[in-house]
Amino acid sequence: MFDRLKRTLPAAPASVTHKAQILEYTIAQLRGMMTRTMELEAELAVSSPRNTSDWVGRVVASAGSFPDAMIELMKLFCFRRGWNSAALDSGITPRPSASATLAAANAALERFSIESRAWRFRPKVGVPGRVWSTMRPEWLASLADDRGTFLRAPLARRFGLRVCLAVPVTVSGNVAAVVAFYDTVARPFDPACYDLAVKLTCALGNAYGAKRSGM
């Protein structure tokens, strides 16, 4: 088996000779191939309006629920644009109902996500409430320094979050959720990043509305 692995994979360094080393090398190569496959899939999904529509259609068709579909969108955006994590707020009064953390090994991001679940936002209050009410995205470039804008500024400061992009998701003309992307590195406003988030959420909202209405 080990000889077959060595013949199948790219040539290993000459120092890789023992079975344990071959297994470690194999695992590293497989992880690299999986990452590259994800990169190619993400690149293809956003390479054209038609490809984005096709990708969203597949996600919505296979998802068991609206949050399930949104989690796939959150993963795609975070992977494609390099954001650390994302969270979904949905309901008449926005409440955390689903989350996707792309840096699962980062304990600080996990703690921020867990402690954020205790927060409830009324319309027009906090980032989720404002975005829900105005139906306009918000890019907050300094979370930890402005509690007037970001009510969870102490949490952001404690766990090292720097920036947030919050986008409404409309289904059949009504806001169904607010998705917020977070990062631990400074990000000045990026129009291309902003536009991609809006494009993906619009496409998914339209596709889910069509699915719900039976079109």
Secondary structure, DSSP 8 states (H G I E B T S, - for coil): -HHHHHHHSS---TT--SHHHHHHHHHHHHHHHHHHHHHHHHHHHTSSHHHHHHHHHHHHHH-SSHHHHHHHHHHHHHHHHT-SEEEEEETTTTEEEEEEES-TT-HHHHHHHHHHTT----TTSHHHHHHHHH---EEES-GGG-TTT-TTHHHHHHHT--EEEEEEEEETTEEEEEEEEEESS-----HHHHHHHHHHHHHHHHHHHHHHHT-
